Amino acid sequence: MAGDTDSDTDSDHAAGAAPAESVVRAYWERVWLERDLDALEDLVTDPVVRHTAEGTQPLTRDEYRRRLAGAFEAVRATEVSIDSIAADGPLAWVRLTVRGVSLATAAPLSLAWLGQYRIEDGRIAELWALHQPGADWSAR
């Protein structure tokens, strides 16, 4: 993935990474960078439970898809830098920076994310996420 702090390729990660880590990497690459909402079929359970500053929301896959489509109308991610990722069994933790463009203002933006993901049967079943606009926690 663009901006990874290690030198492995994505295929190396898929082959050698813990399953939880591989799912999280695939989610950020396929959904956020490639904007492939069809990938949600492979990457999230139905329903998926989302914990954010807005509260806890169980969402069907279609509801989650619509929510992400709305986010894509506001932000175009051009780079996702996974600054740190760790996995233990079905859990993965990630710290990453999303860089892109605000589609409303055409201004560059960065968002720092902290997330924890619970993987079930190879898909994200539950996620906890906080993000901070304007922050860049990458090791640039």
Secondary structure, 3 states (H helix, E strand, C coil): CCCCCCCCCHHHHHHHCCHHHHHHHHHHHHHHHCCCHHHHHHHEEEEEEEEECCEEEEECHHHHHHHHHHHHHHEEEEEEEEEEEEEECCEEEEEEEEEEEECCCCCEEEEEEEEEEEEECCEEEEEEEEEEECCCCCCC
